[in-house]
Amino acid sequence: MRKLEAWINGVPLSGVGRILIQDIADNVPETEITYGDSPDRMGQRLLARRRLSRRVNIEFAVRELTDLAARAAAVDRVNAWAQDGILEVGHRPGQRLRVICSARASIQKPRDYTEAFTVSFEAVWPYWEDASPYITEMSGASGSGVLINYGTMDSYVSASVTPQSAALTALTLTVGSTSFSLTGLNVAAGTALTIGYDERGLLLIRAGNVGLLGCRSEQSSDDMAAAPGRNSVSFTANTACSVRLEVRGSWL
């Protein structure tokens, strides 16, 4: 019950053989806080609070006492396992972290069989998120529903909108207090308009390979996000569509 395990892109660390995972340290995230002057008053004003990064260190030992070449080969296998991608750990079931490998292990004392090694990962999106999204589907020229964010903070929402019988030229999507209004789209019937975020957290709006970010109105929210808990969602379009919204809860 107390065994530690980690996976990168679905591959378990224990599967590399002859190693023992000793610790998985989820370090305190680095946060940037910006203050401004408060004229004629005591103290300062909070201007911004932004989480910058999150580091996870995985410490392991090699189960080999005498064969120095076998010890080195085991460390090499762990370094090969430590790839960029999706990190999961056994003590956070149902959650994942998008990471890059920031440091790999190195043998410093070849004859010391007690030497511990560490591989480190930096989170691209510095929050654990649900491995499986919550999904809401709607259809017609307008509709409404509920999208549930099971996490503890606001989380980005992805959408797929497919016009059924005529070209989609105008669309408004609302999630909680955020909303996107899109005009001048010209998305053919049967082609999916997708709204989502890439691995860097950048907003993408596309139909096939065509970027449509410029179709978003200036009055639209910067991001489409769901607050923790239940969020009312709705849409209106110039033609009947199939609409799919999904959110992965993010955890502090």
C-alpha positions, 0 to 999 in steps of 0.5 A: 500500500505504501509502494511508490510508482511513477509513469511517464506517458503511460510507462511505469518507472518500476518497469525499467528493472532493478531499481527502488523508488525511494521518494517522489517530492512534489516541491512547493510551487514557485509563485511571483507576487507583484505589489504596487504603491498605495498612495496616502495609505499604509501598506501596498496593493496586490497587483498580480499573483502568478504561479511560475513553476512546479518541480517534481523530483523522483529519487531512486536507488539501484538494486545491484551491489557488485556489478558496476556495469549493471548499476550504470546500465540501470541508471541509463535506463531510468534516464531514457525513461525520463522523457517530456510528456505526461507524468502520473504518480501512484499517490495522486490517482486520476491526476496528471502533470504536463512536464519536461525533464529538467535534470537526469541522474548521474553516477558520482560514486560508482563503488557506493551501492547506497548512492541515491539518484534523482531525475527532475521534472518541471511542470509546463502547466504548474497544476495537477489536472484530472486525467479524464475530462468532464464532458458536456454535449449540446446540439441545435442552433442554441442550447444550454447545460452544465459543466463541472470542474472537479478541481480547486481552481479555474480551469481552461475549457476546450470546445468542438463545434460541428455545423450539421447542414450549413456553414457556421459563420457566427458562434457565441460560447459562454462558460460561467462568467467567460464568453467567446464571440466569433464572427466571419468563420465560414466553417463548412458543414461537417467540419469541426471548429475546435477551441483549445490550448496547446502544451504551452497554454496558448489558445488555439481556434481552428477549423482543420488546419486554418487558424481562426483566432482573428475571428474572436471579438474584442469583447470576448474573454481572454480565456474560456474557463470554468470555475471550481464546481458547477458552471452554466454553459450555453451557445448560440450559432447561425445554424444547427451544430453539435457542441462538445465542451470539456474541462480537466479540473486543476488542483492547487 
